[in-house]
C-alpha cells in the first residue's frame, strides 16, 4: 500500500521514486496523517494505525 501511494505521488510530481526504509515510509504516512488530523480525524487515525502496522510487521 505504501509503495503504491509513494509511486502515485511521485508520478504526479514527475520525480523518480527513491528507496526508503520501512521506518521512513511509516514516517511519511504519519506526516500525511498529521496534516489531515484537523480535517479528517478518522482517516488520520487509520493512517497512524497503518503506519504502525507497516513499520513493525516487516512485510
Residue pairs with C-beta under 8 A, 6 or more apart in sequence:
1 50
1 54
2 25
2 26
2 28
2 29
2 54
3 25
5 29
6 17
6 20
6 25
6 28
7 17
10 16
10 17
20 28
22 54
22 55
22 58
23 55
25 51
25 54
25 55
26 51
26 52
26 54
26 55
27 51
29 47
29 48
29 50
29 51
29 54
30 47
30 48
30 51
32 47
33 43
33 44
33 45
33 47
33 48
33 51
34 44
36 43
36 44
36 47
37 44
